[in-house]
């Protein structure tokens, strides 16, 4: 590939990325600032999906799978197992959303801070990129059927604990910023 | 100038006058003075070029120098308008602005040094030098805008509609310039290279029609696309410019100092758990 093709492709790719970034993500055209929502509790990126894990675990339990294999006709059992994997994937997607919300909280705090640390921001960026990669790998393994569903439980427990800690963190923000945020931003 | 060139020249001049009218009617100079200045530069250049062509002739060497001078001047004004876009709105977020401006400045310095080195190494000829400089500056503009928008998206600080339209217009004309200049430079340094060598003066009469044709095509494409960009800006300015957003309320510094390491530690733990999950 000569220089001509490289530069032209690079320009097209960069322009595509730039135009994609220019597409507004919010319905309101005046959403210029990532303001804290009117209620701090709303600002908390709640980890809601992990809360459904007991039901998911029951639906995806190994005993259920064994029972299906033993009693149901093969094609019904196969279909049911496929559907179980699909449910697990949806659940994993929900956990991804929980993680993203927690990471977003970090970015919102950084945006609203009068000073930020380069190391902290770089570290968070790297952690988020690493998470995306690992999440893709877990998703692929889950889709391929060689990831034990039980392992999701550990992951879920972690997200749950994270959410609890973030609850405490937001309470701390509220306490620290009391009197400094506009009235509408305080809970 | 032939009929096509005249038509394009006068229509782009009309567009530039309309754009300047919009810019100053909407008082854009109060919020984006460098962008307002950028919109005046092509108009000033067009009038100066017209006077040069009238006085020295369209095909004179001085007209050529004046043309390439106006191209570089427009690129410089565009770069300043982009710098203003970078600063606009983000400056109120003192913490991330301190981070962003350093990254953008370092990137700009690196890329501009690359531009200088790339242009310096070109074969003799103002046209080749000018095309390379214009192409590289346009590419730098796209990269800087892309990085700026990545930062803004990452921290959730969206551009306002007018600034978004300005960025889209700049991006479009820069992309066209990069592609067009790359093709033009390839033609100049390829089969038209004899045109730039005094040792091959004998070929010049035969090459003249081809050089003029290439220049005509590029001028037509560039002016047409620049009119599209101006159309984007005029469309964004059809309504009065809304007042700038209110300054954000910042949190006390200790909130970040206390919470950021904790959040990163938790995210790191989460990643470790994912790694464990993947172990056989």
Interface residues (C-beta under 8 A of the other chain):
Chain A: X3 X4 X7 X8 X10 X11 X12 X14 X15 X17 X18 X19 X21 X22 X24 X25 X26 X29 X30 X31 X32 X33 X34 X35 X36 X99 X102 X103 X104 X105 X106 X107 X108 X109 X110 X111 X112 X113 X114 X115 X116 X117 X118 X120 X121 X123 X124 X125 X127 X128 X130 X131 X134 X135 X137 X138 X141 X147 X151 X154 X155 X158 X159 X162 X165 X169 X172 X173 X176 X177 X180 X181 X182 X185
Chain B: X89 X93 X94 X95 X96 X98 X99 X135 X139 X142 X143 X145 X146 X149 X150 X152 X153 X154 X155 X156 X157 X158 X159 X160 X161 X164 X167 X168 X171 X172 X174 X175 X178 X179 X182 X183 X186 X242 X245 X246 X248 X249 X250 X251 X252 X253 X254 X255 X256 X258 X259 X260 X261 X262 X263 X264 X266 X267 X268 X269 X270 X271 X273 X274 X275 X276 X277 X278
